[in-house]
Amino acid sequence: MFSYEIQIRVRYAETDRMSYVYYGRYAEYFEVARVETLRSLSITYRELEDKGILLPVLDYSVRFFKPAFYDELLTIKTTIPELPAARIKFSYETFNPSGTKINKAETTLVFIHKLTAKPCPAPIEVISRLKEYF
């Protein structure tokens, strides 16, 4: 299992009339967390795409426990719970500044070959950078 943490500060435009972070914004937060988690392993979306590999989202689920508010510094812990094959799963836990878990989520992405538009195995460099954690 591999884990990585990032922090995101809630901007005013991301809140709704109740002063809560609008629920749809979390998909963006999780995308940032996912990209930075891969970057921490020296894997970038740009390099994958340049090599003809795309990563569309297959599944996305989230469960909310508490709201987040404007100007809070949120911590998102992203975990890759299993070695990828043709799919890669990410789990997320978001914590407010006091350390309370405010939500949890999962996404599953599929490795797709750009030319064929069909699923393909995870690139060897992805497997090799993750293998030591499993």
Short mmCIF file of the C-alpha atoms (twelve columns), coordinates in Angstrom:
data_MODEL
# 
_entry.id   MODEL 
# 
loop_
_atom_site.group_PDB 
_atom_site.id 
_atom_site.type_symbol 
_atom_site.label_atom_id 
_atom_site.label_alt_id 
_atom_site.label_comp_id 
_atom_site.label_asym_id 
_atom_site.label_seq_id 
_atom_site.Cartn_x 
_atom_site.Cartn_y 
_atom_site.Cartn_z 
_atom_site.pdbx_PDB_model_num 
ATOM 1   C CA . MET A 1   0.000   0.000  0.000   1 
ATOM 2   C CA . PHE A 2   1.274   3.481  -0.859  1 
ATOM 3   C CA . SER A 3   0.041   6.692  0.823   1 
ATOM 4   C CA . TYR A 4   0.708   10.371 0.267   1 
ATOM 5   C CA . GLU A 5   -0.760  13.531 1.806   1 
ATOM 6   C CA . ILE A 6   -1.436  16.962 0.348   1 
ATOM 7   C CA . GLN A 7   -3.061  20.079 1.732   1 
ATOM 8   C CA . ILE A 8   -5.642  22.245 -0.011  1 
ATOM 9   C CA . ARG A 9   -6.969  25.547 1.305   1 
ATOM 10  C CA . VAL A 10  -10.687 26.096 0.703   1 
ATOM 11  C CA . ARG A 11  -11.338 29.154 -1.464  1 
ATOM 12  C CA . TYR A 12  -14.435 31.318 -1.066  1 
ATOM 13  C CA . ALA A 13  -15.708 30.449 -4.555  1 
ATOM 14  C CA . GLU A 14  -15.763 26.764 -3.578  1 
ATOM 15  C CA . THR A 15  -18.411 27.258 -0.877  1 
ATOM 16  C CA . ASP A 16  -22.189 27.296 -1.149  1 
ATOM 17  C CA . ARG A 17  -24.819 29.462 0.555   1 
ATOM 18  C CA . MET A 18  -24.489 27.385 3.724   1 
ATOM 19  C CA . SER A 19  -20.760 28.275 3.792   1 
ATOM 20  C CA . TYR A 20  -19.922 24.600 3.211   1 
ATOM 21  C CA . VAL A 21  -17.547 23.430 0.514   1 
ATOM 22  C CA . TYR A 22  -19.866 22.526 -2.367  1 
ATOM 23  C CA . TYR A 23  -19.927 18.737 -2.662  1 
ATOM 24  C CA . GLY A 24  -18.960 18.760 -6.354  1 
ATOM 25  C CA . ARG A 25  -15.648 20.438 -5.537  1 
ATOM 26  C CA . TYR A 26  -14.358 17.324 -3.816  1 
ATOM 27  C CA . ALA A 27  -13.968 15.560 -7.188  1 
ATOM 28  C CA . GLU A 28  -11.523 18.345 -8.101  1 
ATOM 29  C CA . TYR A 29  -9.737  18.073 -4.766  1 
ATOM 30  C CA . PHE A 30  -9.369  14.319 -5.229  1 
ATOM 31  C CA . GLU A 31  -8.028  14.804 -8.738  1 
ATOM 32  C CA . VAL A 32  -5.344  17.145 -7.391  1 
ATOM 33  C CA . ALA A 33  -4.543  14.603 -4.662  1 
ATOM 34  C CA . ARG A 34  -4.351  11.772 -7.190  1 
ATOM 35  C CA . VAL A 35  -2.079  13.694 -9.581  1 
ATOM 36  C CA . GLU A 36  0.253   14.746 -6.758  1 
ATOM 37  C CA . THR A 37  0.321   11.213 -5.344  1 
ATOM 38  C CA . LEU A 38  1.526   9.893  -8.696  1 
ATOM 39  C CA . ARG A 39  3.954   12.810 -9.025  1 
ATOM 40  C CA . SER A 40  5.461   11.855 -5.652  1 
ATOM 41  C CA . LEU A 41  6.349   8.540  -7.322  1 
ATOM 42  C CA . SER A 42  7.861   10.382 -10.327 1 
ATOM 43  C CA . ILE A 43  4.870   9.440  -12.484 1 
ATOM 44  C CA . THR A 44  3.076   12.272 -14.262 1 
ATOM 45  C CA . TYR A 45  -0.119  12.276 -16.270 1 
ATOM 46  C CA . ARG A 46  1.718   14.235 -18.958 1 
ATOM 47  C CA . GLU A 47  4.356   11.505 -19.376 1 
ATOM 48  C CA . LEU A 48  1.711   8.780  -19.465 1 
ATOM 49  C CA . GLU A 49  -0.311  10.690 -22.068 1 
ATOM 50  C CA . ASP A 50  2.833   11.400 -24.111 1 
ATOM 51  C CA . LYS A 51  3.406   7.616  -24.160 1 
ATOM 52  C CA . GLY A 52  -0.151  7.038  -25.401 1 
ATOM 53  C CA . ILE A 53  -1.740  6.005  -22.079 1 
ATOM 54  C CA . LEU A 54  -4.922  7.685  -20.837 1 
ATOM 55  C CA . LEU A 55  -6.525  7.305  -17.393 1 
ATOM 56  C CA . PRO A 56  -10.285 7.926  -17.451 1 
ATOM 57  C CA . VAL A 57  -12.286 7.513  -14.251 1 
ATOM 58  C CA . LEU A 58  -14.388 4.345  -14.128 1 
ATOM 59  C CA . ASP A 59  -15.864 4.708  -10.608 1 
ATOM 60  C CA . TYR A 60  -16.152 7.525  -8.095  1 
ATOM 61  C CA . SER A 61  -17.807 7.308  -4.691  1 
ATOM 62  C CA . VAL A 62  -17.714 9.592  -1.676  1 
ATOM 63  C CA . ARG A 63  -19.190 9.533  1.808   1 
ATOM 64  C CA . PHE A 64  -19.517 12.778 3.777   1 
ATOM 65  C CA . PHE A 65  -19.317 13.013 7.569   1 
ATOM 66  C CA . LYS A 66  -18.835 16.737 8.263   1 
ATOM 67  C CA . PRO A 67  -18.595 19.901 6.172   1 
ATOM 68  C CA . ALA A 68  -15.482 21.891 5.334   1 
ATOM 69  C CA . PHE A 69  -15.554 25.696 5.384   1 
ATOM 70  C CA . TYR A 70  -13.968 28.677 3.678   1 
ATOM 71  C CA . ASP A 71  -10.246 29.184 4.395   1 
ATOM 72  C CA . GLU A 72  -9.785  25.833 6.150   1 
ATOM 73  C CA . LEU A 73  -6.584  24.009 5.300   1 
ATOM 74  C CA . LEU A 74  -7.699  20.475 4.467   1 
ATOM 75  C CA . THR A 75  -5.398  17.467 4.454   1 
ATOM 76  C CA . ILE A 76  -6.163  14.768 1.911   1 
ATOM 77  C CA . LYS A 77  -4.522  11.402 2.466   1 
ATOM 78  C CA . THR A 78  -4.461  9.407  -0.755  1 
ATOM 79  C CA . THR A 79  -3.771  5.684  -0.735  1 
ATOM 80  C CA . ILE A 80  -3.147  3.265  -3.567  1 
ATOM 81  C CA . PRO A 81  -4.357  0.125  -1.779  1 
ATOM 82  C CA . GLU A 82  -3.306  -2.470 -4.344  1 
ATOM 83  C CA . LEU A 83  -0.808  -2.903 -7.135  1 
ATOM 84  C CA . PRO A 84  -2.501  -1.810 -10.376 1 
ATOM 85  C CA . ALA A 85  -3.185  -4.081 -13.322 1 
ATOM 86  C CA . ALA A 86  -5.435  -2.622 -16.056 1 
ATOM 87  C CA . ARG A 87  -7.069  -0.479 -13.356 1 
ATOM 88  C CA . ILE A 88  -5.695  1.632  -10.553 1 
ATOM 89  C CA . LYS A 89  -7.665  2.369  -7.396  1 
ATOM 90  C CA . PHE A 90  -7.222  5.407  -5.156  1 
ATOM 91  C CA . SER A 91  -8.724  5.846  -1.683  1 
ATOM 92  C CA . TYR A 92  -8.991  9.273  -0.078  1 
ATOM 93  C CA . GLU A 93  -9.581  10.559 3.440   1 
ATOM 94  C CA . THR A 94  -10.060 14.287 3.999   1 
ATOM 95  C CA . PHE A 95  -9.313  15.850 7.387   1 
ATOM 96  C CA . ASN A 96  -10.144 19.336 8.665   1 
ATOM 97  C CA . PRO A 97  -7.582  21.450 10.581  1 
ATOM 98  C CA . SER A 98  -8.501  19.815 13.905  1 
ATOM 99  C CA . GLY A 99  -7.754  16.361 12.433  1 
ATOM 100 C CA . THR A 100 -11.373 15.235 12.156  1 
ATOM 101 C CA . LYS A 101 -12.138 13.052 9.132   1 
ATOM 102 C CA . ILE A 102 -14.774 14.880 7.101   1 
ATOM 103 C CA . ASN A 103 -15.147 12.446 4.207   1 
ATOM 104 C CA . LYS A 104 -13.777 9.379  2.509   1 
ATOM 105 C CA . ALA A 105 -13.838 8.498  -1.165  1 
ATOM 106 C CA . GLU A 106 -12.587 6.109  -3.819  1 
ATOM 107 C CA . THR A 107 -11.877 6.359  -7.510  1 
ATOM 108 C CA . THR A 108 -10.970 3.648  -9.971  1 
ATOM 109 C CA . LEU A 109 -9.242  4.633  -13.188 1 
ATOM 110 C CA . VAL A 110 -8.546  2.461  -16.226 1 
ATOM 111 C CA . PHE A 111 -5.344  2.456  -18.240 1 
ATOM 112 C CA . ILE A 112 -6.458  3.017  -21.847 1 
ATOM 113 C CA . HIS A 113 -4.257  2.868  -24.926 1 
ATOM 114 C CA . LYS A 114 -4.819  6.140  -26.799 1 
ATOM 115 C CA . LEU A 115 -4.639  4.624  -30.299 1 
ATOM 116 C CA . THR A 116 -6.957  1.676  -29.712 1 
ATOM 117 C CA . ALA A 117 -9.184  3.244  -27.027 1 
ATOM 118 C CA . LYS A 118 -9.047  -0.116 -25.249 1 
ATOM 119 C CA . PRO A 119 -7.872  -1.057 -21.760 1 
ATOM 120 C CA . CYS A 120 -4.234  -2.046 -21.426 1 
ATOM 121 C CA . PRO A 121 -1.965  -3.196 -18.600 1 
ATOM 122 C CA . ALA A 122 -0.454  -0.617 -16.305 1 
ATOM 123 C CA . PRO A 123 2.833   0.641  -17.762 1 
ATOM 124 C CA . ILE A 124 5.902   -1.124 -16.419 1 
ATOM 125 C CA . GLU A 125 7.257   2.117  -14.914 1 
ATOM 126 C CA . VAL A 126 4.074   2.496  -12.840 1 
ATOM 127 C CA . ILE A 127 4.356   -1.078 -11.579 1 
ATOM 128 C CA . SER A 128 8.087   -0.778 -10.856 1 
ATOM 129 C CA . ARG A 129 7.656   2.431  -8.826  1 
ATOM 130 C CA . LEU A 130 4.827   0.959  -6.770  1 
ATOM 131 C CA . LYS A 131 5.995   -2.637 -6.375  1 
ATOM 132 C CA . GLU A 132 8.163   -2.034 -3.290  1 
ATOM 133 C CA . TYR A 133 5.100   -0.846 -1.320  1 
ATOM 134 C CA . PHE A 134 3.133   -4.086 -1.791  1 
# 
